[in-house]
């Protein structure tokens, strides 16, 4: 399970460190694609295959937008010896990544956020909105 929050920087070549705890779960090679709320999703090969299968099972009239969104700009990445991955410019542009980034664990995936956008997202959450979502879990 991917959990935690880590602060990193993107280097001038567009590389970012993926935390070692995450690399253990993600494997030697994994996928980065556009995510929701302006972040990037980082998926293990197993989660990537699961996403593909779920989208493939949908009627094309419903899935074509998802196919285009998730697969057109996706990148298969392999960390170097320092644990860095190269983020393609299109993905950096999509997520507004320039320098300071926050890499978070979100259970079955990691997410890469512009740090300011991550802070803004967190400040928009309220105890009430979290409680409403928890009601759906019957927790």
CNS distance restraints for C-alpha pairs under 8 A (distance, minus, plus):
assign (resid   1 and name CA) (resid  25 and name CA) 7.14 0.50 0.50
assign (resid   1 and name CA) (resid 105 and name CA) 7.93 0.50 0.50
assign (resid   1 and name CA) (resid 107 and name CA) 5.11 0.50 0.50
assign (resid   1 and name CA) (resid 108 and name CA) 6.00 0.50 0.50
assign (resid   2 and name CA) (resid  21 and name CA) 7.91 0.50 0.50
assign (resid   2 and name CA) (resid  22 and name CA) 6.16 0.50 0.50
assign (resid   2 and name CA) (resid  25 and name CA) 7.21 0.50 0.50
assign (resid   2 and name CA) (resid 104 and name CA) 7.93 0.50 0.50
assign (resid   2 and name CA) (resid 105 and name CA) 4.39 0.50 0.50
assign (resid   2 and name CA) (resid 106 and name CA) 5.86 0.50 0.50
assign (resid   2 and name CA) (resid 107 and name CA) 4.73 0.50 0.50
assign (resid   2 and name CA) (resid 108 and name CA) 6.10 0.50 0.50
assign (resid   2 and name CA) (resid 109 and name CA) 6.37 0.50 0.50
assign (resid   2 and name CA) (resid 110 and name CA) 6.43 0.50 0.50
assign (resid   3 and name CA) (resid 104 and name CA) 6.74 0.50 0.50
assign (resid   3 and name CA) (resid 105 and name CA) 3.93 0.50 0.50
assign (resid   3 and name CA) (resid 106 and name CA) 6.01 0.50 0.50
assign (resid   3 and name CA) (resid 107 and name CA) 6.11 0.50 0.50
assign (resid   4 and name CA) (resid 104 and name CA) 5.63 0.50 0.50
assign (resid   4 and name CA) (resid 105 and name CA) 5.19 0.50 0.50
assign (resid   5 and name CA) (resid 102 and name CA) 6.72 0.50 0.50
assign (resid   5 and name CA) (resid 103 and name CA) 5.81 0.50 0.50
assign (resid   5 and name CA) (resid 104 and name CA) 4.38 0.50 0.50
assign (resid   5 and name CA) (resid 105 and name CA) 6.49 0.50 0.50
assign (resid   6 and name CA) (resid  19 and name CA) 7.34 0.50 0.50
assign (resid   6 and name CA) (resid 102 and name CA) 5.57 0.50 0.50
assign (resid   6 and name CA) (resid 103 and name CA) 5.15 0.50 0.50
assign (resid   6 and name CA) (resid 104 and name CA) 6.28 0.50 0.50
assign (resid   7 and name CA) (resid 100 and name CA) 7.35 0.50 0.50
assign (resid   7 and name CA) (resid 101 and name CA) 6.01 0.50 0.50
assign (resid   7 and name CA) (resid 102 and name CA) 4.68 0.50 0.50
assign (resid   7 and name CA) (resid 103 and name CA) 6.43 0.50 0.50
assign (resid   7 and name CA) (resid 115 and name CA) 7.80 0.50 0.50
assign (resid   8 and name CA) (resid  16 and name CA) 6.98 0.50 0.50
assign (resid   8 and name CA) (resid  17 and name CA) 6.75 0.50 0.50
assign (resid   8 and name CA) (resid 100 and name CA) 6.11 0.50 0.50
assign (resid   8 and name CA) (resid 101 and name CA) 5.36 0.50 0.50
assign (resid   8 and name CA) (resid 102 and name CA) 6.17 0.50 0.50
assign (resid   8 and name CA) (resid 103 and name CA) 7.39 0.50 0.50
assign (resid   9 and name CA) (resid  16 and name CA) 6.31 0.50 0.50
assign (resid   9 and name CA) (resid  17 and name CA) 7.82 0.50 0.50
assign (resid   9 and name CA) (resid  99 and name CA) 5.20 0.50 0.50
assign (resid   9 and name CA) (resid 100 and name CA) 4.67 0.50 0.50
assign (resid   9 and name CA) (resid 101 and name CA) 5.66 0.50 0.50
assign (resid  10 and name CA) (resid  14 and name CA) 5.65 0.50 0.50
assign (resid  10 and name CA) (resid  15 and name CA) 5.39 0.50 0.50
assign (resid  10 and name CA) (resid  16 and name CA) 4.83 0.50 0.50
assign (resid  10 and name CA) (resid  17 and name CA) 7.93 0.50 0.50
assign (resid  10 and name CA) (resid  97 and name CA) 7.80 0.50 0.50
assign (resid  10 and name CA) (resid  98 and name CA) 6.76 0.50 0.50
assign (resid  10 and name CA) (resid  99 and name CA) 4.96 0.50 0.50
assign (resid  10 and name CA) (resid 100 and name CA) 6.60 0.50 0.50
assign (resid  10 and name CA) (resid 101 and name CA) 7.05 0.50 0.50
assign (resid  11 and name CA) (resid  15 and name CA) 5.40 0.50 0.50
assign (resid  11 and name CA) (resid  16 and name CA) 6.65 0.50 0.50
assign (resid  11 and name CA) (resid  99 and name CA) 7.24 0.50 0.50
assign (resid  13 and name CA) (resid  86 and name CA) 7.63 0.50 0.50
assign (resid  14 and name CA) (resid  86 and name CA) 5.69 0.50 0.50
assign (resid  14 and name CA) (resid  87 and name CA) 5.69 0.50 0.50
assign (resid  14 and name CA) (resid  88 and name CA) 7.27 0.50 0.50
assign (resid  14 and name CA) (resid  89 and name CA) 7.43 0.50 0.50
assign (resid  15 and name CA) (resid  84 and name CA) 5.78 0.50 0.50
assign (resid  15 and name CA) (resid  85 and name CA) 5.25 0.50 0.50
assign (resid  15 and name CA) (resid  86 and name CA) 4.30 0.50 0.50
assign (resid  15 and name CA) (resid  87 and name CA) 5.94 0.50 0.50
assign (resid  16 and name CA) (resid  84 and name CA) 5.06 0.50 0.50
assign (resid  16 and name CA) (resid  85 and name CA) 5.59 0.50 0.50
assign (resid  16 and name CA) (resid  86 and name CA) 6.68 0.50 0.50
assign (resid  16 and name CA) (resid  87 and name CA) 7.39 0.50 0.50
assign (resid  17 and name CA) (resid  82 and name CA) 7.42 0.50 0.50
assign (resid  17 and name CA) (resid  83 and name CA) 5.33 0.50 0.50
assign (resid  17 and name CA) (resid  84 and name CA) 4.09 0.50 0.50
assign (resid  17 and name CA) (resid  85 and name CA) 6.40 0.50 0.50
assign (resid  18 and name CA) (resid  22 and name CA) 6.65 0.50 0.50
assign (resid  18 and name CA) (resid  23 and name CA) 6.58 0.50 0.50
assign (resid  18 and name CA) (resid  79 and name CA) 7.75 0.50 0.50
assign (resid  18 and name CA) (resid  83 and name CA) 5.78 0.50 0.50
assign (resid  18 and name CA) (resid  84 and name CA) 6.00 0.50 0.50
assign (resid  18 and name CA) (resid  85 and name CA) 7.12 0.50 0.50
assign (resid  18 and name CA) (resid 103 and name CA) 7.37 0.50 0.50
assign (resid  19 and name CA) (resid  23 and name CA) 6.37 0.50 0.50
assign (resid  19 and name CA) (resid  83 and name CA) 7.21 0.50 0.50
assign (resid  19 and name CA) (resid 103 and name CA) 7.92 0.50 0.50
assign (resid  20 and name CA) (resid  24 and name CA) 6.35 0.50 0.50
assign (resid  20 and name CA) (resid  83 and name CA) 6.99 0.50 0.50
assign (resid  21 and name CA) (resid  25 and name CA) 6.98 0.50 0.50
assign (resid  22 and name CA) (resid  26 and name CA) 6.01 0.50 0.50
assign (resid  22 and name CA) (resid 105 and name CA) 7.72 0.50 0.50
assign (resid  22 and name CA) (resid 110 and name CA) 7.54 0.50 0.50
assign (resid  23 and name CA) (resid  27 and name CA) 5.71 0.50 0.50
assign (resid  23 and name CA) (resid  28 and name CA) 7.19 0.50 0.50
assign (resid  23 and name CA) (resid  83 and name CA) 7.81 0.50 0.50
assign (resid  25 and name CA) (resid  44 and name CA) 7.40 0.50 0.50
assign (resid  26 and name CA) (resid  30 and name CA) 6.15 0.50 0.50
assign (resid  26 and name CA) (resid  43 and name CA) 6.75 0.50 0.50
assign (resid  26 and name CA) (resid  44 and name CA) 4.49 0.50 0.50
assign (resid  26 and name CA) (resid  45 and name CA) 7.49 0.50 0.50
assign (resid  27 and name CA) (resid  44 and name CA) 6.56 0.50 0.50
assign (resid  27 and name CA) (resid  45 and name CA) 7.85 0.50 0.50
assign (resid  28 and name CA) (resid  78 and name CA) 6.09 0.50 0.50
assign (resid  28 and name CA) (resid  79 and name CA) 7.08 0.50 0.50
assign (resid  29 and name CA) (resid  44 and name CA) 7.58 0.50 0.50
assign (resid  29 and name CA) (resid  45 and name CA) 7.47 0.50 0.50
assign (resid  29 and name CA) (resid  76 and name CA) 6.91 0.50 0.50
assign (resid  29 and name CA) (resid  77 and name CA) 5.67 0.50 0.50
assign (resid  29 and name CA) (resid  78 and name CA) 4.56 0.50 0.50
assign (resid  29 and name CA) (resid  79 and name CA) 7.25 0.50 0.50
assign (resid  30 and name CA) (resid  42 and name CA) 7.23 0.50 0.50
assign (resid  30 and name CA) (resid  43 and name CA) 5.96 0.50 0.50
assign (resid  30 and name CA) (resid  44 and name CA) 4.90 0.50 0.50
assign (resid  30 and name CA) (resid  45 and name CA) 5.60 0.50 0.50
assign (resid  30 and name CA) (resid  76 and name CA) 5.69 0.50 0.50
assign (resid  30 and name CA) (resid  77 and name CA) 5.51 0.50 0.50
assign (resid  30 and name CA) (resid  78 and name CA) 6.58 0.50 0.50
assign (resid  31 and name CA) (resid  42 and name CA) 5.63 0.50 0.50
assign (resid  31 and name CA) (resid  43 and name CA) 5.13 0.50 0.50
assign (resid  31 and name CA) (resid  44 and name CA) 6.37 0.50 0.50
assign (resid  31 and name CA) (resid  45 and name CA) 6.96 0.50 0.50
assign (resid  31 and name CA) (resid  48 and name CA) 7.00 0.50 0.50
assign (resid  31 and name CA) (resid  74 and name CA) 6.85 0.50 0.50
assign (resid  31 and name CA) (resid  75 and name CA) 5.65 0.50 0.50
assign (resid  31 and name CA) (resid  76 and name CA) 4.55 0.50 0.50
assign (resid  31 and name CA) (resid  77 and name CA) 5.91 0.50 0.50
assign (resid  32 and name CA) (resid  40 and name CA) 6.58 0.50 0.50
assign (resid  32 and name CA) (resid  41 and name CA) 5.63 0.50 0.50
assign (resid  32 and name CA) (resid  42 and name CA) 4.53 0.50 0.50
assign (resid  32 and name CA) (resid  43 and name CA) 6.40 0.50 0.50
assign (resid  32 and name CA) (resid  74 and name CA) 5.64 0.50 0.50
assign (resid  32 and name CA) (resid  75 and name CA) 5.32 0.50 0.50
assign (resid  32 and name CA) (resid  76 and name CA) 6.52 0.50 0.50
assign (resid  32 and name CA) (resid  77 and name CA) 7.18 0.50 0.50
assign (resid  32 and name CA) (resid  87 and name CA) 8.00 0.50 0.50
assign (resid  33 and name CA) (resid  40 and name CA) 5.67 0.50 0.50
assign (resid  33 and name CA) (resid  41 and name CA) 5.38 0.50 0.50
assign (resid  33 and name CA) (resid  42 and name CA) 6.69 0.50 0.50
assign (resid  33 and name CA) (resid  70 and name CA) 5.93 0.50 0.50
assign (resid  33 and name CA) (resid  71 and name CA) 7.16 0.50 0.50
assign (resid  33 and name CA) (resid  73 and name CA) 6.23 0.50 0.50
assign (resid  33 and name CA) (resid  74 and name CA) 4.27 0.50 0.50
assign (resid  33 and name CA) (resid  75 and name CA) 6.43 0.50 0.50
assign (resid  33 and name CA) (resid  91 and name CA) 7.09 0.50 0.50
assign (resid  34 and name CA) (resid  38 and name CA) 7.68 0.50 0.50
assign (resid  34 and name CA) (resid  39 and name CA) 6.68 0.50 0.50
assign (resid  34 and name CA) (resid  40 and name CA) 4.77 0.50 0.50
assign (resid  34 and name CA) (resid  41 and name CA) 6.02 0.50 0.50
assign (resid  34 and name CA) (resid  69 and name CA) 7.00 0.50 0.50
assign (resid  34 and name CA) (resid  70 and name CA) 5.95 0.50 0.50
assign (resid  34 and name CA) (resid  73 and name CA) 7.03 0.50 0.50
assign (resid  34 and name CA) (resid  74 and name CA) 7.03 0.50 0.50
assign (resid  34 and name CA) (resid  91 and name CA) 6.59 0.50 0.50
assign (resid  34 and name CA) (resid  94 and name CA) 7.18 0.50 0.50
assign (resid  34 and name CA) (resid  95 and name CA) 7.62 0.50 0.50
assign (resid  35 and name CA) (resid  39 and name CA) 5.13 0.50 0.50
assign (resid  35 and name CA) (resid  40 and name CA) 4.54 0.50 0.50
assign (resid  35 and name CA) (resid  41 and name CA) 4.87 0.50 0.50
assign (resid  35 and name CA) (resid  70 and name CA) 7.60 0.50 0.50
assign (resid  35 and name CA) (resid 111 and name CA) 7.79 0.50 0.50
assign (resid  36 and name CA) (resid  40 and name CA) 7.46 0.50 0.50
assign (resid  36 and name CA) (resid  41 and name CA) 8.00 0.50 0.50
assign (resid  38 and name CA) (resid  94 and name CA) 6.90 0.50 0.50
assign (resid  38 and name CA) (resid  95 and name CA) 4.99 0.50 0.50
assign (resid  38 and name CA) (resid  96 and name CA) 7.67 0.50 0.50
assign (resid  38 and name CA) (resid 113 and name CA) 7.49 0.50 0.50
assign (resid  39 and name CA) (resid  94 and name CA) 7.88 0.50 0.50
assign (resid  39 and name CA) (resid  95 and name CA) 5.06 0.50 0.50
assign (resid  39 and name CA) (resid 111 and name CA) 6.38 0.50 0.50
assign (resid  39 and name CA) (resid 112 and name CA) 5.67 0.50 0.50
assign (resid  39 and name CA) (resid 113 and name CA) 4.90 0.50 0.50
assign (resid  39 and name CA) (resid 114 and name CA) 7.40 0.50 0.50
assign (resid  40 and name CA) (resid  91 and name CA) 7.35 0.50 0.50
assign (resid  40 and name CA) (resid  95 and name CA) 6.44 0.50 0.50
assign (resid  40 and name CA) (resid 111 and name CA) 5.38 0.50 0.50
assign (resid  40 and name CA) (resid 112 and name CA) 5.03 0.50 0.50
assign (resid  40 and name CA) (resid 113 and name CA) 6.69 0.50 0.50
assign (resid  41 and name CA) (resid 109 and name CA) 6.61 0.50 0.50
assign (resid  41 and name CA) (resid 110 and name CA) 6.01 0.50 0.50
assign (resid  41 and name CA) (resid 111 and name CA) 4.72 0.50 0.50
assign (resid  41 and name CA) (resid 112 and name CA) 6.68 0.50 0.50
assign (resid  42 and name CA) (resid 109 and name CA) 5.64 0.50 0.50
assign (resid  42 and name CA) (resid 110 and name CA) 4.90 0.50 0.50
assign (resid  42 and name CA) (resid 111 and name CA) 5.75 0.50 0.50
assign (resid  42 and name CA) (resid 112 and name CA) 7.53 0.50 0.50
assign (resid  43 and name CA) (resid  47 and name CA) 5.63 0.50 0.50
assign (resid  43 and name CA) (resid  48 and name CA) 5.66 0.50 0.50
assign (resid  43 and name CA) (resid 108 and name CA) 7.56 0.50 0.50
assign (resid  43 and name CA) (resid 109 and name CA) 5.22 0.50 0.50
assign (resid  43 and name CA) (resid 110 and name CA) 6.77 0.50 0.50
assign (resid  44 and name CA) (resid  48 and name CA) 6.01 0.50 0.50
assign (resid  44 and name CA) (resid 109 and name CA) 7.37 0.50 0.50
assign (resid  45 and name CA) (resid  49 and name CA) 6.09 0.50 0.50
assign (resid  46 and name CA) (resid  50 and name CA) 6.21 0.50 0.50
assign (resid  47 and name CA) (resid  51 and name CA) 6.15 0.50 0.50
assign (resid  47 and name CA) (resid 108 and name CA) 7.22 0.50 0.50
assign (resid  47 and name CA) (resid 109 and name CA) 7.70 0.50 0.50
assign (resid  48 and name CA) (resid  52 and name CA) 6.23 0.50 0.50
assign (resid  49 and name CA) (resid  53 and name CA) 6.13 0.50 0.50
assign (resid  50 and name CA) (resid  54 and name CA) 6.20 0.50 0.50
assign (resid  51 and name CA) (resid  55 and name CA) 6.20 0.50 0.50
assign (resid  52 and name CA) (resid  56 and name CA) 5.92 0.50 0.50
assign (resid  53 and name CA) (resid  57 and name CA) 6.09 0.50 0.50
assign (resid  54 and name CA) (resid  58 and name CA) 6.81 0.50 0.50
assign (resid  55 and name CA) (resid  63 and name CA) 5.95 0.50 0.50
assign (resid  55 and name CA) (resid  66 and name CA) 7.21 0.50 0.50
assign (resid  55 and name CA) (resid  67 and name CA) 7.06 0.50 0.50
assign (resid  56 and name CA) (resid  60 and name CA) 7.99 0.50 0.50
assign (resid  56 and name CA) (resid  63 and name CA) 7.38 0.50 0.50
assign (resid  58 and name CA) (resid  62 and name CA) 6.45 0.50 0.50
assign (resid  58 and name CA) (resid  63 and name CA) 5.76 0.50 0.50
assign (resid  59 and name CA) (resid  63 and name CA) 6.09 0.50 0.50
assign (resid  60 and name CA) (resid  64 and name CA) 5.51 0.50 0.50
assign (resid  62 and name CA) (resid  66 and name CA) 7.99 0.50 0.50
assign (resid  63 and name CA) (resid  67 and name CA) 6.02 0.50 0.50
assign (resid  64 and name CA) (resid  68 and name CA) 6.15 0.50 0.50
assign (resid  65 and name CA) (resid  69 and name CA) 6.05 0.50 0.50
assign (resid  66 and name CA) (resid  70 and name CA) 5.94 0.50 0.50
assign (resid  67 and name CA) (resid  71 and name CA) 5.61 0.50 0.50
assign (resid  67 and name CA) (resid  72 and name CA) 7.43 0.50 0.50
assign (resid  68 and name CA) (resid  72 and name CA) 5.30 0.50 0.50
assign (resid  69 and name CA) (resid  73 and name CA) 7.40 0.50 0.50
assign (resid  70 and name CA) (resid  74 and name CA) 6.45 0.50 0.50
assign (resid  73 and name CA) (resid  90 and name CA) 7.10 0.50 0.50
assign (resid  73 and name CA) (resid  91 and name CA) 6.91 0.50 0.50
assign (resid  74 and name CA) (resid  91 and name CA) 7.98 0.50 0.50
assign (resid  75 and name CA) (resid  87 and name CA) 7.96 0.50 0.50
assign (resid  75 and name CA) (resid  88 and name CA) 7.48 0.50 0.50
assign (resid  77 and name CA) (resid  85 and name CA) 6.27 0.50 0.50
assign (resid  77 and name CA) (resid  86 and name CA) 7.12 0.50 0.50
assign (resid  78 and name CA) (resid  85 and name CA) 6.24 0.50 0.50
assign (resid  79 and name CA) (resid  83 and name CA) 4.89 0.50 0.50
assign (resid  79 and name CA) (resid  84 and name CA) 4.99 0.50 0.50
assign (resid  79 and name CA) (resid  85 and name CA) 4.79 0.50 0.50
assign (resid  80 and name CA) (resid  84 and name CA) 5.43 0.50 0.50
assign (resid  80 and name CA) (resid  85 and name CA) 6.65 0.50 0.50
assign (resid  87 and name CA) (resid  91 and name CA) 6.51 0.50 0.50
assign (resid  87 and name CA) (resid  92 and name CA) 6.45 0.50 0.50
assign (resid  88 and name CA) (resid  92 and name CA) 6.41 0.50 0.50
assign (resid  89 and name CA) (resid  93 and name CA) 6.01 0.50 0.50
assign (resid  90 and name CA) (resid  94 and name CA) 6.16 0.50 0.50
assign (resid  91 and name CA) (resid  95 and name CA) 6.29 0.50 0.50
assign (resid  92 and name CA) (resid  96 and name CA) 5.82 0.50 0.50
assign (resid  92 and name CA) (resid  97 and name CA) 4.89 0.50 0.50
assign (resid  92 and name CA) (resid  98 and name CA) 7.24 0.50 0.50
assign (resid  93 and name CA) (resid  97 and name CA) 6.38 0.50 0.50
assign (resid  95 and name CA) (resid 113 and name CA) 6.81 0.50 0.50
assign (resid  95 and name CA) (resid 114 and name CA) 6.79 0.50 0.50
assign (resid  96 and name CA) (resid 114 and name CA) 6.26 0.50 0.50
assign (resid  97 and name CA) (resid 101 and name CA) 6.87 0.50 0.50
assign (resid  97 and name CA) (resid 113 and name CA) 7.22 0.50 0.50
assign (resid  97 and name CA) (resid 114 and name CA) 5.16 0.50 0.50
assign (resid  98 and name CA) (resid 114 and name CA) 7.48 0.50 0.50
assign (resid  99 and name CA) (resid 114 and name CA) 7.82 0.50 0.50
assign (resid 100 and name CA) (resid 114 and name CA) 6.23 0.50 0.50
assign (resid 100 and name CA) (resid 115 and name CA) 5.59 0.50 0.50
assign (resid 101 and name CA) (resid 112 and name CA) 6.70 0.50 0.50
assign (resid 101 and name CA) (resid 113 and name CA) 5.49 0.50 0.50
assign (resid 101 and name CA) (resid 114 and name CA) 4.56 0.50 0.50
assign (resid 101 and name CA) (resid 115 and name CA) 4.63 0.50 0.50
assign (resid 102 and name CA) (resid 112 and name CA) 5.87 0.50 0.50
assign (resid 102 and name CA) (resid 113 and name CA) 5.14 0.50 0.50
assign (resid 102 and name CA) (resid 114 and name CA) 6.24 0.50 0.50
assign (resid 102 and name CA) (resid 115 and name CA) 5.13 0.50 0.50
assign (resid 102 and name CA) (resid 118 and name CA) 7.13 0.50 0.50
assign (resid 103 and name CA) (resid 110 and name CA) 6.88 0.50 0.50
assign (resid 103 and name CA) (resid 111 and name CA) 5.67 0.50 0.50
assign (resid 103 and name CA) (resid 112 and name CA) 4.59 0.50 0.50
assign (resid 103 and name CA) (resid 113 and name CA) 6.31 0.50 0.50
assign (resid 104 and name CA) (resid 110 and name CA) 5.56 0.50 0.50
assign (resid 104 and name CA) (resid 111 and name CA) 5.28 0.50 0.50
assign (resid 104 and name CA) (resid 112 and name CA) 6.56 0.50 0.50
assign (resid 104 and name CA) (resid 113 and name CA) 7.98 0.50 0.50
assign (resid 105 and name CA) (resid 109 and name CA) 6.36 0.50 0.50
assign (resid 105 and name CA) (resid 110 and name CA) 4.51 0.50 0.50
assign (resid 105 and name CA) (resid 111 and name CA) 6.46 0.50 0.50
assign (resid 106 and name CA) (resid 110 and name CA) 5.47 0.50 0.50
assign (resid 106 and name CA) (resid 111 and name CA) 6.93 0.50 0.50
assign (resid 113 and name CA) (resid 117 and name CA) 6.69 0.50 0.50
assign (resid 113 and name CA) (resid 118 and name CA) 5.82 0.50 0.50
assign (resid 114 and name CA) (resid 118 and name CA) 6.17 0.50 0.50
assign (resid 115 and name CA) (resid 119 and name CA) 6.28 0.50 0.50
assign (resid 116 and name CA) (resid 120 and name CA) 6.21 0.50 0.50
assign (resid 117 and name CA) (resid 121 and name CA) 6.08 0.50 0.50
assign (resid 118 and name CA) (resid 122 and name CA) 6.21 0.50 0.50
assign (resid 119 and name CA) (resid 123 and name CA) 6.16 0.50 0.50
assign (resid 120 and name CA) (resid 124 and name CA) 6.37 0.50 0.50
assign (resid 121 and name CA) (resid 125 and name CA) 6.90 0.50 0.50
assign (resid 125 and name CA) (resid 129 and name CA) 6.55 0.50 0.50
assign (resid 125 and name CA) (resid 130 and name CA) 7.19 0.50 0.50
assign (resid 126 and name CA) (resid 130 and name CA) 6.34 0.50 0.50
assign (resid 127 and name CA) (resid 131 and name CA) 6.02 0.50 0.50
assign (resid 128 and name CA) (resid 132 and name CA) 6.18 0.50 0.50
assign (resid 129 and name CA) (resid 133 and name CA) 6.32 0.50 0.50
assign (resid 130 and name CA) (resid 134 and name CA) 6.12 0.50 0.50
assign (resid 131 and name CA) (resid 135 and name CA) 6.26 0.50 0.50
assign (resid 132 and name CA) (resid 136 and name CA) 6.93 0.50 0.50
assign (resid 133 and name CA) (resid 137 and name CA) 6.98 0.50 0.50
assign (resid 134 and name CA) (resid 138 and name CA) 6.45 0.50 0.50
assign (resid 134 and name CA) (resid 139 and name CA) 6.06 0.50 0.50
assign (resid 135 and name CA) (resid 139 and name CA) 6.56 0.50 0.50
